[in-house]
Amino acid sequence: MTFTAKDPDYAAKVREIFAAQGFMALIGAEIVHLAPGECAIRVPWRQDLTQQHGFFHAGVLGTIADNAAGIASFSLMPPGSGVLTVEYKLNLMAPGQGEAAIARAVVERAGRTITVAVADVFALQDGAEKKIAKATATVMCLQSKG
């Protein structure tokens, strides 16, 4: 599906809200793809982002899936809007093992107030990708008052 951004300045606004999220900086996440209705976020493997077996912690995977889905959704909202996830579900499919994890999100349906997006999460290892999780997110458009 091809989407058109309602706000011609969406990319700059996305980068601004991403930079304002201290947790994204804390885990070393970066936006690696951005287009209307799409977003990909990558986080490098670090020991302090793992669980007891050395795999990416599910909280990290959920965080990048949620953020990618939220940003993909925000990219289609009108100027002056805000974005807020109201629900997301994460299915973990395999251990998060590799040099990095990447969440690729796309909007499934963009409504006036509610948008639904999905994010597939992959582990990157030795140049190959393995799908390790899938998220579905419901995102709300916060309308500006004015």
N, C-alpha and C positions, 0 to 999 in steps of 0.2 A: 504494500500500500504506500502511496506517495502522499505526503502531507505538505501543506504550505503554512509557514509561520505567520501568525497574525501580527506579531511584533517584529519589524525589520531589525531591531536591535537585540533580539533574543540571545544571540551568542555572547555578547558582552555581559548581559544581565546574568546568564547562566554562570559564566566565569566568576562574576562578582559574588553570587550566592554560594558557589562552591568554595571560593577562597574564604568566605566568612564562616565556614564550618571547620572549627578547630580540629574536630575528630578526623576529618579527611587528611589534614596535614599530619596529625599524629600517626596515622597508619601509613602515610606515604602514598596515598591514592592520587591518581591523576586522571583527568579526562583524556582519552585517546581517540575518541570519535564523537562528533556532534553534528547532527543534522535535524531538520524539523521532524519530530516524532521518533527520534533515535538518539541513543547515547551509549557510549562504552566507557567504563571506568576500570582502570588497571591498578593493582596493588602488588608490589614485589613481596616475595616471601622473606620473612624475617623471623627469627626464633621467638621474639616477643609477641608475635601474632599467631602463635600456634597453641594447640591444646596438648594434652599430656603425651600423645603419640607422635608429635612433630608435624601433624597436618595443620593446614590453615584452620583456625578456630571458626566454627559456624557463625559466630557473631560478626566476624570480619566479612565472611561471604554474604551474610544477610545484609550487612551495612552497604556493601557496594551494589548489591542487587536492588535494594530499596532506593538508594541514591540515583542509580542509573535510570530506574523506572520513573522516579520523580522528576528528574531532569528532562527525560524524553517527553514526559507529559507537560512540564512547564514550557517547553519550547513551542507548544501549540497554543498557549494561553494569550489572551489579549494584553496589550501594554497596561502596566499598573497592577497586574495581578501578582498574587503570591501563590505558593504551592504548599500543600500539606498532605502527607500520606495518612489515610484514615484506616487502612488495613493492608497487610500483605501476608502472604503465605509462602513459605520456603520449603521446598522438597529437596532434601540432601540425597544425592544419588550415588556418590562415590567419595572417598577421602580426597581432600584438597591437598594434593602433593605435587610440587613442582617449583619452578623459579618464580612464578607469579600466578595470580588469579585475575581473570577479567570477566566483568559482567557486561553483557550486551543486551540492552533493552530496546523494545519497540512498542509503540502505542498500538493497542488493539482497537480501541474505540475512544474517540475524543468527544466528550459531551460539553455542554455549556458549563456545568458545575463539576461533574464527575468524569474522570478519565480512567480507563483500565489499560494497564501496560503489563507486559511480560518481560522477564529478564532471564536469560540463560547465563549460567556462570561456568566458566571453563578454567581448568588448571593448565598452565603452559609448562611443558617439560620437554627439553631437548628438541625444540622447534615444533613439537606436536601439541595439539589441543585435545583435552578430554573433558566432556561435559560432566560436571560434578554436582550441579544444582539447578533448580528452576524455581523462579518466583513469579507470583501473580500479585500485582499491586493495584489498589484502588486509591486514586489520588484526587484531592479536592482542589478546585480553583478558588482561591481567596480573592474576591473582588475588592478592588479599591473603593473607598468611600469618598467620592469626590469627582 
